[in-house]
Amino acid sequence: MNLIWIRVFRTPADTLLAAADEELLGKVLKEGKYKLSVSEKFYKETLVDDVALKDLLQICSIANLVGDRSVGIAIESGFISTENVVYIQGVPHAQFTTLE
C-alpha cells in the first residue's frame, strides 16, 4: 500500500498540513528556477492513507503537498485546480490556503 507522510503544524490562527508521497521523502527536486527539498524535518511525522489525508485536508487552513497521490487527492477533493500545480522533475507540487 502506498502511504503519505504528513506533519501538522498548529498556530493560534492556522493549521498547516505538509504531505508528501512516501517514496519522495529525502529527495531534492530541481528544475529551472524551482528547488524543492522533501525533507524529513518538514514532512515526516505520521504515515497515513488516502482517506486520512482527505480528512486532514478538510481541517487545515494551509497545505503544502508533493507527489502524485498527495496532490491528486487534493485535486479530487476540490482543494486545488490542476492549473495551479507546478511540476518539478515530473513530480507535482501544490500549495493552498483558505481565507475566512
Gaussian input, Z-matrix of N, CA and C with variables (Angstrom, degrees):
# hf/3-21g

backbone

0 1
 N
 C     1     B1
 C     2     B2     1     A1
 N     3     B3     2     A2     1     D1
 C     4     B4     3     A3     2     D2
 C     5     B5     4     A4     3     D3
 N     6     B6     5     A5     4     D4
 C     7     B7     6     A6     5     D5
 C     8     B8     7     A7     6     D6
 N     9     B9     8     A8     7     D7
 C    10    B10     9     A9     8     D8
 C    11    B11    10    A10     9     D9
 N    12    B12    11    A11    10    D10
 C    13    B13    12    A12    11    D11
 C    14    B14    13    A13    12    D12
 N    15    B15    14    A14    13    D13
 C    16    B16    15    A15    14    D14
 C    17    B17    16    A16    15    D15
 N    18    B18    17    A17    16    D16
 C    19    B19    18    A18    17    D17
 C    20    B20    19    A19    18    D18
 N    21    B21    20    A20    19    D19
 C    22    B22    21    A21    20    D20
 C    23    B23    22    A22    21    D21
 N    24    B24    23    A23    22    D22
 C    25    B25    24    A24    23    D23
 C    26    B26    25    A25    24    D24
 N    27    B27    26    A26    25    D25
 C    28    B28    27    A27    26    D26
 C    29    B29    28    A28    27    D27
 N    30    B30    29    A29    28    D28
 C    31    B31    30    A30    29    D29
 C    32    B32    31    A31    30    D30
 N    33    B33    32    A32    31    D31
 C    34    B34    33    A33    32    D32
 C    35    B35    34    A34    33    D33
 N    36    B36    35    A35    34    D34
 C    37    B37    36    A36    35    D35
 C    38    B38    37    A37    36    D36
 N    39    B39    38    A38    37    D37
 C    40    B40    39    A39    38    D38
 C    41    B41    40    A40    39    D39
 N    42    B42    41    A41    40    D40
 C    43    B43    42    A42    41    D41
 C    44    B44    43    A43    42    D42
 N    45    B45    44    A44    43    D43
 C    46    B46    45    A45    44    D44
 C    47    B47    46    A46    45    D45
 N    48    B48    47    A47    46    D46
 C    49    B49    48    A48    47    D47
 C    50    B50    49    A49    48    D48
 N    51    B51    50    A50    49    D49
 C    52    B52    51    A51    50    D50
 C    53    B53    52    A52    51    D51
 N    54    B54    53    A53    52    D52
 C    55    B55    54    A54    53    D53
 C    56    B56    55    A55    54    D54
 N    57    B57    56    A56    55    D55
 C    58    B58    57    A57    56    D56
 C    59    B59    58    A58    57    D57
 N    60    B60    59    A59    58    D58
 C    61    B61    60    A60    59    D59
 C    62    B62    61    A61    60    D60
 N    63    B63    62    A62    61    D61
 C    64    B64    63    A63    62    D62
 C    65    B65    64    A64    63    D63
 N    66    B66    65    A65    64    D64
 C    67    B67    66    A66    65    D65
 C    68    B68    67    A67    66    D66
 N    69    B69    68    A68    67    D67
 C    70    B70    69    A69    68    D68
 C    71    B71    70    A70    69    D69
 N    72    B72    71    A71    70    D70
 C    73    B73    72    A72    71    D71
 C    74    B74    73    A73    72    D72
 N    75    B75    74    A74    73    D73
 C    76    B76    75    A75    74    D74
 C    77    B77    76    A76    75    D75
 N    78    B78    77    A77    76    D76
 C    79    B79    78    A78    77    D77
 C    80    B80    79    A79    78    D78
 N    81    B81    80    A80    79    D79
 C    82    B82    81    A81    80    D80
 C    83    B83    82    A82    81    D81
 N    84    B84    83    A83    82    D82
 C    85    B85    84    A84    83    D83
 C    86    B86    85    A85    84    D84
 N    87    B87    86    A86    85    D85
 C    88    B88    87    A87    86    D86
 C    89    B89    88    A88    87    D87
 N    90    B90    89    A89    88    D88
 C    91    B91    90    A90    89    D89
 C    92    B92    91    A91    90    D90
 N    93    B93    92    A92    91    D91
 C    94    B94    93    A93    92    D92
 C    95    B95    94    A94    93    D93
 N    96    B96    95    A95    94    D94
 C    97    B97    96    A96    95    D95
 C    98    B98    97    A97    96    D96
 N    99    B99    98    A98    97    D97
 C   100   B100    99    A99    98    D98
 C   101   B101   100   A100    99    D99
 N   102   B102   101   A101   100   D100
 C   103   B103   102   A102   101   D101
 C   104   B104   103   A103   102   D102
 N   105   B105   104   A104   103   D103
 C   106   B106   105   A105   104   D104
 C   107   B107   106   A106   105   D105
 N   108   B108   107   A107   106   D106
 C   109   B109   108   A108   107   D107
 C   110   B110   109   A109   108   D108
 N   111   B111   110   A110   109   D109
 C   112   B112   111   A111   110   D110
 C   113   B113   112   A112   111   D111
 N   114   B114   113   A113   112   D112
 C   115   B115   114   A114   113   D113
 C   116   B116   115   A115   114   D114
 N   117   B117   116   A116   115   D115
 C   118   B118   117   A117   116   D116
 C   119   B119   118   A118   117   D117
 N   120   B120   119   A119   118   D118
 C   121   B121   120   A120   119   D119
 C   122   B122   121   A121   120   D120
 N   123   B123   122   A122   121   D121
 C   124   B124   123   A123   122   D122
 C   125   B125   124   A124   123   D123
 N   126   B126   125   A125   124   D124
 C   127   B127   126   A126   125   D125
 C   128   B128   127   A127   126   D126
 N   129   B129   128   A128   127   D127
 C   130   B130   129   A129   128   D128
 C   131   B131   130   A130   129   D129
 N   132   B132   131   A131   130   D130
 C   133   B133   132   A132   131   D131
 C   134   B134   133   A133   132   D132
 N   135   B135   134   A134   133   D133
 C   136   B136   135   A135   134   D134
 C   137   B137   136   A136   135   D135
 N   138   B138   137   A137   136   D136
 C   139   B139   138   A138   137   D137
 C   140   B140   139   A139   138   D138
 N   141   B141   140   A140   139   D139
 C   142   B142   141   A141   140   D140
 C   143   B143   142   A142   141   D141
 N   144   B144   143   A143   142   D142
 C   145   B145   144   A144   143   D143
 C   146   B146   145   A145   144   D144
 N   147   B147   146   A146   145   D145
 C   148   B148   147   A147   146   D146
 C   149   B149   148   A148   147   D147
 N   150   B150   149   A149   148   D148
 C   151   B151   150   A150   149   D149
 C   152   B152   151   A151   150   D150
 N   153   B153   152   A152   151   D151
 C   154   B154   153   A153   152   D152
 C   155   B155   154   A154   153   D153
 N   156   B156   155   A155   154   D154
 C   157   B157   156   A156   155   D155
 C   158   B158   157   A157   156   D156
 N   159   B159   158   A158   157   D157
 C   160   B160   159   A159   158   D158
 C   161   B161   160   A160   159   D159
 N   162   B162   161   A161   160   D160
 C   163   B163   162   A162   161   D161
 C   164   B164   163   A163   162   D162
 N   165   B165   164   A164   163   D163
 C   166   B166   165   A165   164   D164
 C   167   B167   166   A166   165   D165
 N   168   B168   167   A167   166   D166
 C   169   B169   168   A168   167   D167
 C   170   B170   169   A169   168   D168
 N   171   B171   170   A170   169   D169
 C   172   B172   171   A171   170   D170
 C   173   B173   172   A172   171   D171
 N   174   B174   173   A173   172   D172
 C   175   B175   174   A174   173   D173
 C   176   B176   175   A175   174   D174
 N   177   B177   176   A176   175   D175
 C   178   B178   177   A177   176   D176
 C   179   B179   178   A178   177   D177
 N   180   B180   179   A179   178   D178
 C   181   B181   180   A180   179   D179
 C   182   B182   181   A181   180   D180
 N   183   B183   182   A182   181   D181
 C   184   B184   183   A183   182   D182
 C   185   B185   184   A184   183   D183
 N   186   B186   185   A185   184   D184
 C   187   B187   186   A186   185   D185
 C   188   B188   187   A187   186   D186
 N   189   B189   188   A188   187   D187
 C   190   B190   189   A189   188   D188
 C   191   B191   190   A190   189   D189
 N   192   B192   191   A191   190   D190
 C   193   B193   192   A192   191   D191
 C   194   B194   193   A193   192   D192
 N   195   B195   194   A194   193   D193
 C   196   B196   195   A195   194   D194
 C   197   B197   196   A196   195   D195
 N   198   B198   197   A197   196   D196
 C   199   B199   198   A198   197   D197
 C   200   B200   199   A199   198   D198
 N   201   B201   200   A200   199   D199
 C   202   B202   201   A201   200   D200
 C   203   B203   202   A202   201   D201
 N   204   B204   203   A203   202   D202
 C   205   B205   204   A204   203   D203
 C   206   B206   205   A205   204   D204
 N   207   B207   206   A206   205   D205
 C   208   B208   207   A207   206   D206
 C   209   B209   208   A208   207   D207
 N   210   B210   209   A209   208   D208
 C   211   B211   210   A210   209   D209
 C   212   B212   211   A211   210   D210
 N   213   B213   212   A212   211   D211
 C   214   B214   213   A213   212   D212
 C   215   B215   214   A214   213   D213
 N   216   B216   215   A215   214   D214
 C   217   B217   216   A216   215   D215
 C   218   B218   217   A217   216   D216
 N   219   B219   218   A218   217   D217
 C   220   B220   219   A219   218   D218
 C   221   B221   220   A220   219   D219
 N   222   B222   221   A221   220   D220
 C   223   B223   222   A222   221   D221
 C   224   B224   223   A223   222   D222
 N   225   B225   224   A224   223   D223
 C   226   B226   225   A225   224   D224
 C   227   B227   226   A226   225   D225
 N   228   B228   227   A227   226   D226
 C   229   B229   228   A228   227   D227
 C   230   B230   229   A229   228   D228
 N   231   B231   230   A230   229   D229
 C   232   B232   231   A231   230   D230
 C   233   B233   232   A232   231   D231
 N   234   B234   233   A233   232   D232
 C   235   B235   234   A234   233   D233
 C   236   B236   235   A235   234   D234
 N   237   B237   236   A236   235   D235
 C   238   B238   237   A237   236   D236
 C   239   B239   238   A238   237   D237
 N   240   B240   239   A239   238   D238
 C   241   B241   240   A240   239   D239
 C   242   B242   241   A241   240   D240
 N   243   B243   242   A242   241   D241
 C   244   B244   243   A243   242   D242
 C   245   B245   244   A244   243   D243
 N   246   B246   245   A245   244   D244
 C   247   B247   246   A246   245   D245
 C   248   B248   247   A247   246   D246
 N   249   B249   248   A248   247   D247
 C   250   B250   249   A249   248   D248
 C   251   B251   250   A250   249   D249
 N   252   B252   251   A251   250   D250
 C   253   B253   252   A252   251   D251
 C   254   B254   253   A253   252   D252
 N   255   B255   254   A254   253   D253
 C   256   B256   255   A255   254   D254
 C   257   B257   256   A256   255   D255
 N   258   B258   257   A257   256   D256
 C   259   B259   258   A258   257   D257
 C   260   B260   259   A259   258   D258
 N   261   B261   260   A260   259   D259
 C   262   B262   261   A261   260   D260
 C   263   B263   262   A262   261   D261
 N   264   B264   263   A263   262   D262
 C   265   B265   264   A264   263   D263
 C   266   B266   265   A265   264   D264
 N   267   B267   266   A266   265   D265
 C   268   B268   267   A267   266   D266
 C   269   B269   268   A268   267   D267
 N   270   B270   269   A269   268   D268
 C   271   B271   270   A270   269   D269
 C   272   B272   271   A271   270   D270
 N   273   B273   272   A272   271   D271
 C   274   B274   273   A273   272   D272
 C   275   B275   274   A274   273   D273
 N   276   B276   275   A275   274   D274
 C   277   B277   276   A276   275   D275
 C   278   B278   277   A277   276   D276
 N   279   B279   278   A278   277   D277
 C   280   B280   279   A279   278   D278
 C   281   B281   280   A280   279   D279
 N   282   B282   281   A281   280   D280
 C   283   B283   282   A282   281   D281
 C   284   B284   283   A283   282   D282
 N   285   B285   284   A284   283   D283
 C   286   B286   285   A285   284   D284
 C   287   B287   286   A286   285   D285
 N   288   B288   287   A287   286   D286
 C   289   B289   288   A288   287   D287
 C   290   B290   289   A289   288   D288
 N   291   B291   290   A290   289   D289
 C   292   B292   291   A291   290   D290
 C   293   B293   292   A292   291   D291
 N   294   B294   293   A293   292   D292
 C   295   B295   294   A294   293   D293
 C   296   B296   295   A295   294   D294
 N   297   B297   296   A296   295   D295
 C   298   B298   297   A297   296   D296
 C   299   B299   298   A298   297   D297

   B1=1.4588
   B2=1.5252
   B3=1.2975
   B4=1.4624
   B5=1.5192
   B6=1.3082
   B7=1.4583
   B8=1.5234
   B9=1.3156
   B10=1.4635
   B11=1.5258
   B12=1.3312
   B13=1.4602
   B14=1.5150
   B15=1.3250
   B16=1.4650
   B17=1.5249
   B18=1.3094
   B19=1.4682
   B20=1.5265
   B21=1.3129
   B22=1.4616
   B23=1.5185
   B24=1.3299
   B25=1.4547
   B26=1.5269
   B27=1.3311
   B28=1.4720
   B29=1.5268
   B30=1.3256
   B31=1.4562
   B32=1.5286
   B33=1.3115
   B34=1.4657
   B35=1.5364
   B36=1.3340
   B37=1.4672
   B38=1.5243
   B39=1.3234
   B40=1.4692
   B41=1.5235
   B42=1.3261
   B43=1.4582
   B44=1.5183
   B45=1.3362
   B46=1.4557
   B47=1.5241
   B48=1.3114
   B49=1.4529
   B50=1.5198
   B51=1.3252
   B52=1.4568
   B53=1.5244
   B54=1.3348
   B55=1.4654
   B56=1.5231
   B57=1.3362
   B58=1.4657
   B59=1.5226
   B60=1.3188
   B61=1.4582
   B62=1.5305
   B63=1.3229
   B64=1.4583
   B65=1.5270
   B66=1.3222
   B67=1.4641
   B68=1.5276
   B69=1.3336
   B70=1.4656
   B71=1.5219
   B72=1.3289
   B73=1.4530
   B74=1.5313
   B75=1.3252
   B76=1.4560
   B77=1.5174
   B78=1.3154
   B79=1.4697
   B80=1.5300
   B81=1.3168
   B82=1.4621
   B83=1.5248
   B84=1.3274
   B85=1.4665
   B86=1.5215
   B87=1.3330
   B88=1.4619
   B89=1.5132
   B90=1.3174
   B91=1.4567
   B92=1.5237
   B93=1.3064
   B94=1.4574
   B95=1.5245
   B96=1.3147
   B97=1.4655
   B98=1.5249
   B99=1.3310
   B100=1.4587
   B101=1.5225
   B102=1.3262
   B103=1.4611
   B104=1.5261
   B105=1.3136
   B106=1.4580
   B107=1.5186
   B108=1.3183
   B109=1.4547
   B110=1.5276
   B111=1.3139
   B112=1.4628
   B113=1.5394
   B114=1.3023
   B115=1.4612
   B116=1.5265
   B117=1.3382
   B118=1.4629
   B119=1.5264
   B120=1.3122
   B121=1.4670
   B122=1.5337
   B123=1.3218
   B124=1.4732
   B125=1.5277
   B126=1.3180
   B127=1.4616
   B128=1.5340
   B129=1.3413
   B130=1.4674
   B131=1.5258
   B132=1.3304
   B133=1.4581
   B134=1.5315
   B135=1.3366
   B136=1.4599
   B137=1.5191
   B138=1.3243
   B139=1.4648
   B140=1.5173
   B141=1.3432
   B142=1.4652
   B143=1.5268
   B144=1.3306
   B145=1.4628
   B146=1.5310
   B147=1.3217
   B148=1.4678
   B149=1.5334
   B150=1.3200
   B151=1.4677
   B152=1.5253
   B153=1.3315
   B154=1.4655
   B155=1.5226
   B156=1.3347
   B157=1.4655
   B158=1.5248
   B159=1.3154
   B160=1.4767
   B161=1.5175
   B162=1.3284
   B163=1.4680
   B164=1.5264
   B165=1.3312
   B166=1.4624
   B167=1.5257
   B168=1.3144
   B169=1.4702
   B170=1.5296
   B171=1.3187
   B172=1.4717
   B173=1.5264
   B174=1.3330
   B175=1.4694
   B176=1.5328
   B177=1.3181
   B178=1.4664
   B179=1.5325
   B180=1.3237
   B181=1.4637
   B182=1.5327
   B183=1.3215
   B184=1.4623
   B185=1.5303
   B186=1.3297
   B187=1.4608
   B188=1.5179
   B189=1.3161
   B190=1.4565
   B191=1.5203
   B192=1.3238
   B193=1.4552
   B194=1.5244
   B195=1.3414
   B196=1.4596
   B197=1.5324
   B198=1.3381
   B199=1.4555
   B200=1.5167
   B201=1.3278
   B202=1.4591
   B203=1.5218
   B204=1.3316
   B205=1.4665
   B206=1.5199
   B207=1.3196
   B208=1.4656
   B209=1.5243
   B210=1.3116
   B211=1.4715
   B212=1.5298
   B213=1.3264
   B214=1.4625
   B215=1.5111
   B216=1.3127
   B217=1.4721
   B218=1.5213
   B219=1.3252
   B220=1.4721
   B221=1.5248
   B222=1.3238
   B223=1.4721
   B224=1.5206
   B225=1.3431
   B226=1.4687
   B227=1.5249
   B228=1.3266
   B229=1.4615
   B230=1.5301
   B231=1.3347
   B232=1.4588
   B233=1.5183
   B234=1.3127
   B235=1.4620
   B236=1.5198
   B237=1.3287
   B238=1.4628
   B239=1.5227
   B240=1.3238
   B241=1.4638
   B242=1.5240
   B243=1.3121
   B244=1.4688
   B245=1.5262
   B246=1.3256
   B247=1.4648
   B248=1.5294
   B249=1.3396
   B250=1.4628
   B251=1.5192
   B252=1.3176
   B253=1.4577
   B254=1.5277
   B255=1.3248
   B256=1.4612
   B257=1.5287
   B258=1.3257
   B259=1.4656
   B260=1.5218
   B261=1.3276
   B262=1.4580
   B263=1.5289
   B264=1.2981
   B265=1.4729
   B266=1.5315
   B267=1.3196
   B268=1.4580
   B269=1.5139
   B270=1.3299
   B271=1.4630
   B272=1.5327
   B273=1.3411
   B274=1.4558
   B275=1.5397
   B276=1.3260
   B277=1.4767
   B278=1.5208
   B279=1.3214
   B280=1.4681
   B281=1.5263
   B282=1.3201
   B283=1.4590
   B284=1.5106
   B285=1.3223
   B286=1.4549
   B287=1.5302
   B288=1.3043
   B289=1.4449
   B290=1.5161
   B291=1.3067
   B292=1.4653
   B293=1.5228
   B294=1.3045
   B295=1.4621
   B296=1.5223
   B297=1.3047
   B298=1.4748
   B299=1.4950
   A1=109.54
   A2=116.47
   A3=121.74
   A4=109.58
   A5=115.65
   A6=120.87
   A7=110.98
   A8=115.24
   A9=123.05
   A10=108.45
   A11=115.76
   A12=119.84
   A13=109.09
   A14=116.73
   A15=120.39
   A16=109.30
   A17=113.83
   A18=121.86
   A19=105.69
   A20=115.26
   A21=121.30
   A22=108.36
   A23=115.42
   A24=122.83
   A25=107.02
   A26=116.19
   A27=119.51
   A28=110.77
   A29=114.89
   A30=122.73
   A31=105.73
   A32=118.31
   A33=117.90
   A34=113.41
   A35=116.58
   A36=119.91
   A37=114.34
   A38=118.43
   A39=120.15
   A40=112.57
   A41=113.38
   A42=122.31
   A43=106.38
   A44=116.13
   A45=121.47
   A46=108.61
   A47=115.63
   A48=122.74
   A49=109.15
   A50=116.67
   A51=121.82
   A52=106.46
   A53=117.17
   A54=120.93
   A55=109.95
   A56=115.56
   A57=121.47
   A58=109.12
   A59=115.87
   A60=120.48
   A61=108.60
   A62=115.89
   A63=123.18
   A64=114.09
   A65=117.49
   A66=121.14
   A67=113.72
   A68=117.93
   A69=121.21
   A70=113.62
   A71=117.11
   A72=120.56
   A73=110.85
   A74=116.17
   A75=122.28
   A76=114.59
   A77=118.14
   A78=121.10
   A79=110.26
   A80=114.94
   A81=122.00
   A82=106.38
   A83=116.07
   A84=122.07
   A85=108.54
   A86=116.49
   A87=121.44
   A88=108.81
   A89=115.11
   A90=120.45
   A91=108.39
   A92=116.45
   A93=120.78
   A94=110.80
   A95=116.51
   A96=121.43
   A97=113.06
   A98=117.49
   A99=121.17
   A100=112.44
   A101=115.24
   A102=122.31
   A103=106.37
   A104=116.06
   A105=121.21
   A106=108.78
   A107=116.07
   A108=121.69
   A109=108.08
   A110=116.23
   A111=121.56
   A112=106.06
   A113=114.82
   A114=121.42
   A115=112.91
   A116=114.19
   A117=120.24
   A118=110.23
   A119=116.95
   A120=121.04
   A121=112.01
   A122=116.35
   A123=119.98
   A124=112.73
   A125=118.47
   A126=121.34
   A127=115.36
   A128=118.40
   A129=119.82
   A130=112.41
   A131=114.79
   A132=121.00
   A133=109.24
   A134=116.06
   A135=121.40
   A136=109.50
   A137=116.79
   A138=121.31
   A139=109.00
   A140=116.55
   A141=120.91
   A142=110.06
   A143=114.77
   A144=120.00
   A145=109.73
   A146=115.78
   A147=121.68
   A148=112.19
   A149=116.84
   A150=121.25
   A151=110.63
   A152=116.63
   A153=120.27
   A154=111.06
   A155=117.44
   A156=119.67
   A157=110.35
   A158=117.61
   A159=120.13
   A160=110.96
   A161=117.05
   A162=121.28
   A163=111.13
   A164=116.96
   A165=120.75
   A166=112.01
   A167=117.31
   A168=120.30
   A169=110.96
   A170=116.61
   A171=120.95
   A172=112.68
   A173=116.26
   A174=118.65
   A175=114.04
   A176=118.29
   A177=118.72
   A178=110.53
   A179=115.04
   A180=120.12
   A181=110.74
   A182=116.63
   A183=122.92
   A184=107.30
   A185=116.90
   A186=119.79
   A187=110.48
   A188=114.78
   A189=124.01
   A190=105.46
   A191=117.06
   A192=122.30
   A193=111.31
   A194=116.08
   A195=119.63
   A196=109.39
   A197=114.18
   A198=120.48
   A199=112.89
   A200=115.87
   A201=121.24
   A202=112.62
   A203=117.36
   A204=119.88
   A205=111.76
   A206=117.08
   A207=120.76
   A208=111.80
   A209=115.97
   A210=120.28
   A211=110.10
   A212=117.53
   A213=121.02
   A214=112.85
   A215=117.20
   A216=121.22
   A217=110.15
   A218=117.11
   A219=120.62
   A220=111.08
   A221=117.38
   A222=120.88
   A223=109.72
   A224=116.86
   A225=121.55
   A226=112.26
   A227=116.55
   A228=121.65
   A229=112.75
   A230=117.29
   A231=121.18
   A232=115.61
   A233=118.63
   A234=120.85
   A235=112.90
   A236=116.45
   A237=121.80
   A238=108.65
   A239=116.09
   A240=121.56
   A241=108.29
   A242=115.93
   A243=120.21
   A244=112.61
   A245=117.67
   A246=119.82
   A247=112.71
   A248=117.73
   A249=121.53
   A250=113.07
   A251=116.74
   A252=122.06
   A253=108.92
   A254=116.10
   A255=123.10
   A256=106.78
   A257=116.19
   A258=120.60
   A259=108.89
   A260=115.33
   A261=121.74
   A262=106.52
   A263=116.02
   A264=122.16
   A265=110.54
   A266=116.03
   A267=121.56
   A268=114.89
   A269=118.26
   A270=122.71
   A271=108.75
   A272=118.03
   A273=119.89
   A274=112.35
   A275=114.23
   A276=122.01
   A277=107.21
   A278=115.42
   A279=119.48
   A280=109.28
   A281=113.55
   A282=121.60
   A283=108.38
   A284=116.03
   A285=118.47
   A286=109.67
   A287=113.99
   A288=121.55
   A289=108.17
   A290=116.22
   A291=120.72
   A292=108.00
   A293=115.54
   A294=121.34
   A295=108.60
   A296=115.13
   A297=119.07
   A298=110.82
   D1=133.44
   D2=178.32
   D3=-85.65
   D4=123.20
   D5=-177.91
   D6=-112.27
   D7=174.60
   D8=-175.57
   D9=-129.65
   D10=128.90
   D11=173.03
   D12=-78.21
   D13=134.64
   D14=175.45
   D15=-132.82
   D16=153.72
   D17=169.73
   D18=-140.87
   D19=137.27
   D20=179.49
   D21=-112.43
   D22=128.49
   D23=176.57
   D24=-113.19
   D25=131.17
   D26=-178.90
   D27=-120.59
   D28=137.52
   D29=170.06
   D30=-125.32
   D31=171.71
   D32=177.58
   D33=-59.14
   D34=-28.21
   D35=-175.90
   D36=-99.91
   D37=-25.85
   D38=-171.03
   D39=-140.46
   D40=158.78
   D41=169.92
   D42=-123.27
   D43=115.68
   D44=-179.77
   D45=-102.02
   D46=129.92
   D47=176.64
   D48=-109.34
   D49=122.40
   D50=172.64
   D51=-106.78
   D52=128.18
   D53=-177.43
   D54=-138.62
   D55=134.05
   D56=179.76
   D57=-141.19
   D58=136.45
   D59=175.03
   D60=-55.42
   D61=138.41
   D62=-172.10
   D63=-50.03
   D64=-43.30
   D65=-174.93
   D66=-73.59
   D67=-9.58
   D68=-178.69
   D69=-90.97
   D70=-14.73
   D71=-176.37
   D72=-56.82
   D73=130.84
   D74=179.13
   D75=90.56
   D76=-6.63
   D77=-178.98
   D78=-86.99
   D79=153.79
   D80=172.36
   D81=-118.02
   D82=120.12
   D83=-178.97
   D84=-102.29
   D85=130.51
   D86=-179.92
   D87=-134.75
   D88=134.51
   D89=174.39
   D90=-162.71
   D91=121.54
   D92=-179.91
   D93=56.73
   D94=-126.91
   D95=-178.93
   D96=-82.72
   D97=-2.73
   D98=-175.92
   D99=-99.51
   D100=139.57
   D101=171.46
   D102=-142.18
   D103=126.23
   D104=-178.74
   D105=-130.33
   D106=119.29
   D107=176.35
   D108=-97.56
   D109=116.42
   D110=179.81
   D111=-89.73
   D112=73.62
   D113=-170.01
   D114=-83.87
   D115=147.98
   D116=176.02
   D117=-62.58
   D118=-36.40
   D119=-177.81
   D120=-60.11
   D121=-35.10
   D122=-177.14
   D123=-92.92
   D124=-39.60
   D125=-170.95
   D126=-102.33
   D127=-25.55
   D128=-168.90
   D129=-91.73
   D130=110.24
   D131=171.89
   D132=-141.00
   D133=-54.30
   D134=-176.05
   D135=-139.73
   D136=136.93
   D137=172.67
   D138=-87.06
   D139=129.22
   D140=-178.93
   D141=-131.67
   D142=164.35
   D143=175.11
   D144=-96.69
   D145=-178.71
   D146=-176.44
   D147=-59.48
   D148=-41.59
   D149=-177.77
   D150=-62.86
   D151=-44.48
   D152=179.35
   D153=-63.93
   D154=-39.26
   D155=178.27
   D156=-63.18
   D157=-42.96
   D158=177.48
   D159=-57.38
   D160=-43.60
   D161=179.21
   D162=-62.61
   D163=-42.71
   D164=-179.86
   D165=-66.77
   D166=-35.48
   D167=177.43
   D168=-61.32
   D169=-30.50
   D170=-179.86
   D171=-67.68
   D172=-28.55
   D173=-173.36
   D174=-106.13
   D175=-9.41
   D176=-179.18
   D177=-85.88
   D178=155.89
   D179=176.51
   D180=-104.24
   D181=-18.34
   D182=177.90
   D183=-138.57
   D184=139.80
   D185=176.41
   D186=-137.63
   D187=144.12
   D188=175.29
   D189=-127.27
   D190=114.08
   D191=-169.94
   D192=-125.74
   D193=139.36
   D194=177.40
   D195=-142.58
   D196=132.61
   D197=178.23
   D198=116.89
   D199=156.18
   D200=-178.13
   D201=-58.48
   D202=-45.97
   D203=-177.58
   D204=-70.44
   D205=-49.21
   D206=-177.11
   D207=-59.75
   D208=-50.47
   D209=-179.72
   D210=-68.86
   D211=-39.71
   D212=179.35
   D213=-60.11
   D214=-40.88
   D215=178.23
   D216=-64.66
   D217=-40.76
   D218=178.48
   D219=-65.23
   D220=-36.46
   D221=177.16
   D222=-67.97
   D223=-50.17
   D224=179.95
   D225=-58.43
   D226=-32.60
   D227=-178.02
   D228=-86.74
   D229=-3.06
   D230=175.65
   D231=85.95
   D232=13.97
   D233=-179.70
   D234=-87.45
   D235=-25.87
   D236=-176.88
   D237=-135.14
   D238=142.00
   D239=173.44
   D240=-95.55
   D241=148.30
   D242=-177.48
   D243=-58.18
   D244=-32.00
   D245=-179.23
   D246=-71.56
   D247=-9.19
   D248=178.63
   D249=-101.30
   D250=15.41
   D251=179.87
   D252=-100.74
   D253=133.35
   D254=175.52
   D255=-103.68
   D256=138.48
   D257=177.51
   D258=-109.37
   D259=125.74
   D260=178.48
   D261=-120.41
   D262=115.39
   D263=-174.14
   D264=53.55
   D265=37.26
   D266=177.99
   D267=80.70
   D268=-0.07
   D269=-178.45
   D270=-100.13
   D271=126.37
   D272=-179.68
   D273=-73.31
   D274=141.79
   D275=176.36
   D276=-138.50
   D277=136.31
   D278=178.84
   D279=-150.43
   D280=156.10
   D281=176.17
   D282=-135.35
   D283=151.40
   D284=171.62
   D285=-148.42
   D286=159.92
   D287=174.06
   D288=-138.92
   D289=148.50
   D290=176.29
   D291=-102.80
   D292=144.51
   D293=179.55
   D294=-113.50
   D295=128.19
   D296=179.03
   D297=-124.10

